[in-house]
């Protein structure tokens, strides 16, 4: 036998032996359960897991296959307090062909009666015809989420709110109607049970503002988080010299909602007059938003960030050849600015987005340009290991084609197709594309009877909730409003309390301006459609757990 073949066979046997030994040791620890090894839920504690992995860390460092695995760089740096939330999120053990790939699922801890704060599980998945063993953190909802001021309360995670919109500064159609009230909006969201909130970025400048807003209104970094990316209607900013910018609100009712009729329904609602920023303003926003995180760490932190940005530049140069197009220099520079914004704010950025395709509003950016820079921005997910916050409107075929063709860039981290209002066939196409793709539902997803039937088909384990505020509110004309009325008979009285912008009252909501506090209304309707047999608190806990698993930075804080 050839020496190389012999060596490969030995290495393959060692790999199988290592995993068998690791699983055996974990079983032994569970059986012996020395003091401190098992948590109240029955899961192995952090300290026990540290001991298990520390036994293997040094020997594994000698093997090249482990150096190439994404787990190796994580082990030395992340054996601290956030171990369970971050370490070994996903490992591609594609070499396991026979021994472990016969089962459809492997679990090494019995599911407890109530979800623990963090439990780990091992599962076998089939992706693109290959089976791989993936290890990731399954994060539950902390117990204290269910209490507010001493009383029981359901908990929510709003995965999409456009808090940078001018409406929260009191500006409607370019005119100031009332004082800025974002602080009160955030307070109402917390009072309603919202425990985590993602502020959506729609351009380089908008992403910078989202991060600034998070730092201003949530200095502790436990409630507000941001996404960084360029909305499909804004993709012309990658080629400013080739496209003339048109005043398109990146998060207007038609831009965010995947349903034009919902946008038309919003035509009488107050609207902001934001317009795309110029490249120069985008650049300044990027640099200004990076200052809070970089200044705190001093010169050493700044040097580390610069080194990481240079590393991204090298990564970009090495991967450009894999793209379906040749990005111009200005597009490469723009993506590098997005990467710099992410790197300087790793403690706040939870996803790459809002990115995707919008075939209905091509007057702001043609579809071919959108396709190019949708694919281009997937490189950010691969490099920073961030999930995707996705937009798909009237573009199911090209959207799924790009994700299927470039699945190696995003599938390890997954993503959420937000504000889903498409057909049942489109839903099945997205769900069948990959188990890593999930669905986000808001008020526009509950507008028609057809929408309600689509929501019923979403698996609970792949469901997320959002408000898409200030847009996509639930109105009396929507099909879902009848369900909400049965769930909350007081909703009609609440609607009457809302005031027009010119009659602003700091204690009430603005008419036709959605707020994150209304996430509870979305949850009540969706629960009746997806899992009517579940208690409301159990349903919201399950959906929260989905969001914390998809966006693990929020779970770590």
Helices and strands as residue ranges (DSSP letters): H 3-32, H 46-60, H 64-67, H 72-77, H 83-86, E 105-106, E 118-127, E 130-139, G 143-146, E 147-148, E 151-152, E 156-161, G 166-169, E 171-172, E 175-176, H 182-191, E 194-199, H 204-217, E 224-228, G 232-239, H 253-256, H 260-265, H 279-296, H 298-319, G 320-322, H 329-343, E 349-358, H 367-384, E 387-393, H 396-405, G 407-409, E 415-417, H 424-433, E 437-441, G 443-446, H 449-456, G 460-462, E 463-465, H 479-487, H 491-497, G 501-503, G 516-518, H 519-530, H 536-550, H 552-555
